[in-house]
């Protein structure tokens, strides 16, 4: 029931997305605004780089001692009155939460934004169990009305314009069409208010889980997360094992960089600290708190000395906004809960070989590594997964026909590159043959299979080889005498 990618669908979806110029305009506009805000908030906060280093160090130490921290977290949560369940996979997590709902006779659930619940396919399981489920984050609410998954880790409806939302609300909510964001937001707020007041089950994820105090931290901007974890009598938090950090004092370092990188804010509007169910004398809060701690393939990542770095991710979504592939095709083309560069790393580990093609959906330009608030070396891990996928014949990637030919050509080139003298000789022959057909050093057209290149760009003619001893005599202007 979890959403796992389909290989063939990815290539077809990518082709359609690239041809959708309106989608590209929306993604470009939203991403550019985001990056402008990120640059502004970074520039006005000089300690940003040192905070990145500190946050990375904390995550590195946390992941290195994850087993100890999880034991401590469980003990503290239970001391605080929470019920804790460790789920090995998505099915166990779903079954536990559905069991809580059935045991308590719960009928209406409100959900704060949570990619982990998307990962395990929780909504469908709850609906099949007879519950009414309402996403309360505005972006999640919009895509739920459209019957589609979120297309971004932070901004689920980044692929939609205000006109798209206006048409959606007119169709689904029977309100007069408007593209004014204030009116659309007011209508959503009215609908969601009644959902909150009638809910008996609240569900969120958690950005951090503090082992020292048994505290769950939910960071958000709309207040819907706070209402989801305080209004209903029963509250469930679904938390990946990698979200644990050692101490409460560590949290500030992450808060300094998370909002600045995720949304371009100095600090998110709401930072919620959940320590357990309502205590005697308290007027609000849930009477029952359940914490589902999910593995779901993360232990396998932990065991890999290269892949474990992906567990440092704090789900800011910034790598999506700078990725040239994501900015062209959007999140839905990936067919995975987690799109973009970080999704191309975690998806093969969470969903298996069905996502084995995603690490190849990258230019390896390094922009994701540069913007990552905890300096995750995403290109290195993408290459690591590519190598593993290529070495494992049982998990060969079923490339489309054209891509398969290109891949075969790369294999032949790799063999040729092992013989540099032969490669140089062939290069000189090719250059001598092509130069008469070139204009200004470039070829405008070439025969198959190179015509795919010249259909969209010119091909530079190989230059005559310069003798090494002659090159060393080049003058300071760079010209060879």
PyMOL commands that set and color helices and strands:
alter all, ss='L'
color gray80, all
select helices_A, chain A and resi 7-19+21-43+48-64+66-79+90-104+115-119+122-128+138-146+162-172+181-198+224-230+241-243+248-262+298-303+307-312+318-322+326-329+332-334+340-355+358-360+367-371+378-391+393-395+401-417+420-437+451-454+468-471
alter helices_A, ss='H'
color red, helices_A
select strands_A, chain A and resi 83-87+108-111+132-135+201-204+208-210+215-220+234-240+244-245+270-274+288-294+442-443+459-460
alter strands_A, ss='S'
color yellow, strands_A
deselect
rebuild
show_as cartoon
